[in-house]
């Protein structure tokens, strides 16, 4: 599954979008996240796993707790990439961006220094 597909799969669920909203404000443990929902711990774990697989959250074990935090750049990059794919003007913009990243295709002409003549 492509990363964009994984992101959209993750965003398809209201509880996962709510988890992302909670994590946008602060880092939370799995237990703190679970306390905000009326669902089983395995269901919360599955939602967190899908978000982690999509690269939208990062998990870090500290002692006996797993702390989750939002990875905002991945969400922005995935959504921007998707928008560029469906945007009618995206093709020319992407080609221009690639051209600029690579640099000019031919060597730039150098200006000759003016030499004073007597």
Buried (B, 14 or more C-beta within 10 A) or exposed (E): EEBBEBBBBBBEBEBBEBBBEBBEEEBBBBEBBBEEBEEEEEEBBBBBEBBBBBBBBBBEEEEEEBBBBBBEEBBEBBBEBBEBEEEEEEEEEBEEEEEEEEEEEEEEEEEEEEEEEE
